[in-house]
C-alpha cells in the first residue's frame, strides 16, 4: 500500500483507504477501505477528553478487502494524509480484520450441507483521538 488517504465523504462518512488509481472526475479505485465510526458519546465517561472510533470494513459483507472498490469522486468532500497514529491503527486493524475473514471463510468451507456456521465477531479495534 503506497497511497493511504483519510477521506471525508459528502454524506459525513469518514474512511481510510489505499488509493490505487484516481481518474479525475470519473472514478477513484481503492482497496482496504475501513470506515471510522465514532463511538456513541453516551457510552463514554463525560470526564473523558479523548474521542474513540471503531475501524470496520466500509463495504458490509465484503469477502476480501484487497478487492478494488470504485468511488464516485463527486462524493468526496476532502482527503488528507492520515497521522502516524491513525496509520498504525489502520494497518493493525486491517491485519485483524483480514485474519478474521480468513477464519470465517475457512469455517464456511467446513460447513456440512446447507447449514452455514459463523464465527463470533471479535471486538473491533478502537482508535482514540
Backbone as CSV, one residue per row, in Angstrom:
resi,resn,N_x,N_y,N_z,CA_x,CA_y,CA_z,C_x,C_y,C_z
1,UNK,0.847,-1.176,0.000,0.000,0.000,0.000,0.889,1.235,0.000
2,UNK,0.702,2.032,-1.005,1.586,3.183,-1.129,0.901,4.527,-0.997
3,UNK,-0.430,4.577,-1.151,-1.110,5.858,-1.097,-2.350,5.766,-0.207
4,UNK,-2.129,5.652,1.093,-3.231,5.570,2.050,-3.693,6.990,2.370
5,UNK,-4.997,7.215,2.221,-5.580,8.538,2.439,-6.758,8.441,3.392
6,UNK,-6.956,9.479,4.176,-8.124,9.621,5.021,-9.089,10.507,4.252
7,UNK,-10.314,10.015,4.053,-11.265,10.685,3.162,-12.552,11.006,3.919
8,UNK,-12.995,12.250,3.818,-14.294,12.671,4.361,-15.261,12.695,3.184
9,UNK,-16.319,11.895,3.277,-17.305,11.825,2.204,-18.351,12.922,2.394
10,UNK,-19.048,13.272,1.329,-20.072,14.320,1.374,-21.198,13.989,2.356
11,UNK,-21.468,12.689,2.568,-22.558,12.296,3.467,-22.108,12.235,4.933
12,UNK,-20.850,12.615,5.207,-20.355,12.640,6.572,-19.526,11.426,6.967
13,UNK,-19.587,10.350,6.180,-18.767,9.192,6.491,-17.300,9.534,6.320
14,UNK,-16.475,8.908,7.149,-15.035,9.099,7.050,-14.394,7.733,6.884
15,UNK,-13.513,7.608,5.898,-12.867,6.333,5.613,-11.363,6.527,5.469
16,UNK,-10.651,5.426,5.624,-9.228,5.371,5.309,-9.092,4.306,4.238
17,UNK,-8.387,4.633,3.164,-8.317,3.724,2.026,-6.970,3.826,1.330
18,UNK,-6.617,2.742,0.668,-5.446,2.727,-0.192,-5.916,3.098,-1.602
19,UNK,-5.519,4.276,-2.074,-5.928,4.750,-3.399,-5.036,4.075,-4.440
20,UNK,-5.656,3.319,-5.327,-4.908,2.627,-6.374,-4.825,3.453,-7.654
21,UNK,-5.924,4.123,-7.981,-5.951,4.926,-9.211,-7.046,5.978,-9.069
22,UNK,-6.751,7.172,-9.537,-7.733,8.256,-9.499,-7.844,8.831,-10.897
23,UNK,-8.979,8.594,-11.515,-9.274,9.157,-12.831,-10.132,10.383,-12.593
24,UNK,-9.520,11.571,-12.747,-10.180,12.828,-12.395,-11.588,12.930,-12.975
25,UNK,-12.542,13.297,-12.122,-13.952,13.493,-12.475,-14.651,12.223,-12.963
26,UNK,-13.995,11.069,-12.885,-14.617,9.843,-13.374,-14.791,8.816,-12.264
27,UNK,-13.678,8.373,-11.649,-13.763,7.386,-10.585,-12.480,7.370,-9.767
28,UNK,-12.607,6.848,-8.564,-11.464,6.581,-7.699,-11.477,5.078,-7.463
29,UNK,-10.363,4.425,-7.721,-10.244,2.994,-7.443,-9.428,2.851,-6.162
30,UNK,-10.002,2.144,-5.183,-9.341,1.991,-3.886,-9.587,0.585,-3.350
31,UNK,-8.750,0.191,-2.393,-8.973,-1.065,-1.686,-8.608,-0.867,-0.222
32,UNK,-8.789,-1.913,0.569,-8.524,-1.852,2.007,-9.210,-0.645,2.643
33,UNK,-10.486,-0.490,2.349,-11.240,0.669,2.823,-11.876,0.350,4.179
34,UNK,-11.488,1.125,5.184,-12.073,0.991,6.512,-12.761,2.299,6.884
35,UNK,-13.942,2.170,7.453,-14.700,3.335,7.905,-14.344,3.644,9.349
36,UNK,-14.195,4.921,9.662,-14.006,5.371,11.042,-15.386,5.695,11.598
37,UNK,-15.798,4.953,12.608,-17.121,5.146,13.195,-16.946,5.664,14.614
38,UNK,-17.436,6.875,14.901,-17.298,7.394,16.270,-18.145,6.585,17.246
39,UNK,-17.575,6.330,18.412,-18.324,5.647,19.469,-19.405,6.597,19.969
40,UNK,-20.525,6.049,20.359,-21.625,6.839,20.893,-21.155,7.533,22.166
41,UNK,-21.255,8.834,22.190,-20.779,9.607,23.332,-21.494,9.242,24.623
42,UNK,-22.696,8.668,24.537,-23.419,8.277,25.743,-22.738,7.116,26.459
43,UNK,-21.929,6.330,25.717,-21.245,5.186,26.301,-19.961,5.585,27.017
44,UNK,-19.563,6.829,26.896,-18.286,7.268,27.445,-18.474,8.095,28.707
45,UNK,-17.448,8.110,29.493,-17.419,8.922,30.705,-17.405,10.400,30.301
46,UNK,-18.291,11.222,30.858,-18.325,12.645,30.484,-17.016,13.375,30.767
47,UNK,-16.224,12.852,31.688,-14.937,13.458,32.023,-13.843,13.076,31.019
48,UNK,-14.126,12.115,30.136,-13.140,11.636,29.166,-12.834,12.736,28.152
49,UNK,-11.557,12.951,27.879,-11.149,14.008,26.952,-10.797,13.466,25.570
50,UNK,-10.783,12.154,25.418,-10.454,11.556,24.127,-11.721,11.162,23.381
51,UNK,-11.601,11.119,22.060,-12.667,10.585,21.222,-12.259,9.178,20.814
52,UNK,-13.230,8.272,20.723,-12.952,6.895,20.346,-13.662,6.567,19.045
53,UNK,-12.980,5.785,18.211,-13.527,5.380,16.930,-13.340,3.882,16.745
54,UNK,-14.232,3.278,15.987,-14.102,1.885,15.581,-13.743,1.890,14.100
55,UNK,-12.817,1.039,13.707,-12.492,0.854,12.296,-13.135,-0.447,11.839
56,UNK,-13.934,-0.377,10.780,-14.576,-1.584,10.252,-14.651,-1.471,8.731
57,UNK,-14.829,-2.601,8.043,-14.925,-2.523,6.579,-16.030,-1.572,6.149
58,UNK,-15.724,-0.753,5.167,-16.683,0.229,4.671,-17.815,-0.454,3.917
59,UNK,-17.473,-1.462,3.117,-18.482,-2.212,2.380,-18.854,-3.430,3.225
60,UNK,-20.101,-3.488,3.652,-20.566,-4.561,4.519,-20.539,-5.896,3.783
61,UNK,-20.148,-6.931,4.485,-20.107,-8.311,3.993,-19.142,-8.518,2.832
62,UNK,-18.150,-7.680,2.708,-17.133,-7.928,1.699,-16.347,-9.162,2.107
63,UNK,-15.870,-9.931,1.137,-15.132,-11.141,1.482,-13.628,-10.955,1.351
64,UNK,-13.203,-9.809,0.810,-11.778,-9.572,0.634,-11.538,-8.069,0.510
65,UNK,-10.855,-7.490,1.490,-10.583,-6.054,1.464,-9.592,-5.656,0.379
66,UNK,-8.867,-6.635,-0.158,-7.900,-6.346,-1.217,-8.584,-6.060,-2.558
67,UNK,-9.836,-6.485,-2.703,-10.562,-6.238,-3.951,-10.787,-4.741,-4.120
68,UNK,-10.709,-4.298,-5.353,-10.907,-2.879,-5.654,-12.370,-2.480,-5.527
69,UNK,-12.570,-1.270,-5.063,-13.889,-0.659,-4.987,-13.812,0.658,-5.736
70,UNK,-14.842,0.965,-6.486,-14.875,2.215,-7.240,-15.713,3.232,-6.489
71,UNK,-15.172,4.429,-6.351,-15.831,5.509,-5.619,-16.059,6.670,-6.576
72,UNK,-17.219,7.290,-6.485,-17.521,8.465,-7.285,-16.783,9.658,-6.673
73,UNK,-15.884,10.313,-7.421,-15.145,11.445,-6.854,-16.042,12.600,-6.405
74,UNK,-17.250,12.699,-6.962,-18.173,13.759,-6.548,-18.669,13.537,-5.123
75,UNK,-18.503,12.322,-4.591,-18.937,12.006,-3.230,-17.885,12.374,-2.188
76,UNK,-16.707,12.803,-2.632,-15.609,13.124,-1.725,-15.622,14.617,-1.412
77,UNK,-15.629,14.925,-0.109,-15.569,16.323,0.301,-14.116,16.769,0.449
78,UNK,-13.298,15.937,1.131,-11.891,16.277,1.281,-11.093,15.020,1.594
79,UNK,-9.787,15.101,1.413,-8.918,13.993,1.776,-7.582,14.528,2.257
80,UNK,-6.922,13.708,3.084,-5.655,14.105,3.667,-4.825,12.868,3.971
81,UNK,-3.545,13.088,4.244,-2.697,12.000,4.715,-3.035,11.746,6.177
82,UNK,-3.295,10.492,6.562,-3.593,10.221,7.968,-2.362,10.424,8.846
83,UNK,-2.588,10.743,10.103,-1.482,10.911,11.048,-0.801,9.558,11.270
84,UNK,0.437,9.554,11.738,1.134,8.282,12.001,0.368,7.376,12.967
85,UNK,-0.297,7.942,13.967,-1.068,7.139,14.922,-2.245,6.459,14.227
86,UNK,-2.969,7.209,13.410,-4.110,6.658,12.684,-3.634,5.606,11.691
87,UNK,-2.539,5.881,11.015,-1.991,4.941,10.041,-1.590,3.619,10.709
88,UNK,-0.957,3.701,11.868,-0.557,2.494,12.592,-1.787,1.678,12.994
89,UNK,-2.816,2.344,13.495,-4.033,1.639,13.885,-4.732,1.049,12.667
90,UNK,-4.692,1.758,11.552,-5.283,1.268,10.302,-4.627,-0.049,9.891
91,UNK,-3.300,-0.089,9.875,-2.596,-1.315,9.491,-2.887,-2.447,10.472
92,UNK,-2.913,-2.145,11.776,-3.229,-3.173,12.774,-4.642,-3.714,12.570
93,UNK,-5.593,-2.811,12.339,-6.982,-3.222,12.139,-7.133,-4.043,10.870
94,UNK,-6.452,-3.637,9.793,-6.507,-4.411,8.548,-6.040,-5.837,8.780
95,UNK,-4.946,-5.986,9.520,-4.421,-7.322,9.810,-5.434,-8.167,10.570
96,UNK,-6.036,-7.588,11.612,-7.026,-8.315,12.408,-8.273,-8.661,11.594
97,UNK,-8.765,-7.708,10.819,-9.973,-7.931,10.024,-9.712,-8.985,8.950
98,UNK,-8.576,-8.881,8.259,-8.254,-9.867,7.221,-8.119,-11.265,7.811
99,UNK,-7.513,-11.379,8.995,-7.390,-12.688,9.638,-8.766,-13.231,10.006
100,UNK,-9.635,-12.365,10.523,-10.996,-12.786,10.847,-11.755,-13.259,9.622
101,UNK,-11.544,-12.595,8.483,-12.201,-13.012,7.238,-11.686,-14.372,6.785
102,UNK,-10.381,-14.604,6.908,-9.812,-15.905,6.535,-10.383,-17.004,7.417
103,UNK,-10.478,-16.735,8.735,-11.020,-17.723,9.663,-12.478,-18.040,9.329
104,UNK,-13.262,-17.000,9.007,-14.667,-17.215,8.684,-14.809,-17.971,7.370
105,UNK,-13.988,-17.627,6.367,-14.040,-18.337,5.088,-13.703,-19.810,5.282
106,UNK,-12.735,-20.095,6.141,-12.363,-21.481,6.427,-13.528,-22.207,7.092
107,UNK,-14.186,-21.556,8.049,-15.327,-22.166,8.739,-16.468,-22.443,7.763
108,UNK,-16.693,-21.533,6.819,-17.759,-21.727,5.836,-17.444,-22.888,4.911
109,UNK,-16.166,-23.093,4.563,-15.785,-24.225,3.712,-15.992,-25.550,4.437
110,UNK,-15.904,-25.524,5.767,-16.063,-26.741,6.549,-17.522,-27.019,6.892
111,UNK,-18.433,-26.175,6.423,-19.860,-26.336,6.709,-20.385,-27.564,5.975
112,UNK,-21.244,-28.294,6.663,-21.829,-29.500,6.085,-23.248,-29.189,5.638
113,UNK,-23.622,-29.653,4.422,-24.977,-29.475,3.920,-25.307,-28.025,3.679
114,UNK,-26.530,-27.650,4.034,-26.969,-26.278,3.792,-26.937,-25.428,5.064
115,UNK,-26.222,-25.884,6.074,-26.098,-25.137,7.322,-24.816,-24.327,7.271
116,UNK,-24.922,-23.044,7.500,-23.764,-22.170,7.468,-23.402,-21.794,8.894
117,UNK,-22.137,-21.972,9.249,-21.705,-21.574,10.585,-20.927,-20.276,10.484
118,UNK,-21.109,-19.435,11.473,-20.390,-18.176,11.523,-19.588,-18.125,12.805
119,UNK,-18.358,-17.661,12.688,-17.541,-17.485,13.874,-18.008,-16.237,14.598
120,UNK,-17.915,-16.213,15.914,-18.296,-14.987,16.621,-17.401,-13.845,16.194
121,UNK,-17.989,-12.671,16.066,-17.207,-11.496,15.650,-16.345,-11.038,16.804
122,UNK,-15.104,-10.716,16.497,-14.201,-10.170,17.512,-14.568,-8.731,17.774
123,UNK,-14.186,-8.262,18.936,-14.388,-6.850,19.280,-13.585,-5.994,18.314
124,UNK,-14.199,-5.024,17.636,-13.460,-4.184,16.697,-12.367,-3.386,17.417
125,UNK,-11.362,-3.029,16.659,-10.286,-2.221,17.213,-10.767,-0.810,17.469
126,UNK,-10.301,-0.220,18.545,-10.668,1.156,18.867,-9.532,2.089,18.517
127,UNK,-9.863,3.224,17.977,-8.903,4.265,17.655,-9.243,5.452,18.528
128,UNK,-8.252,5.971,19.233,-8.507,7.134,20.079,-7.900,8.364,19.441
129,UNK,-8.538,9.460,19.682,-8.070,10.729,19.101,-7.710,11.666,20.219
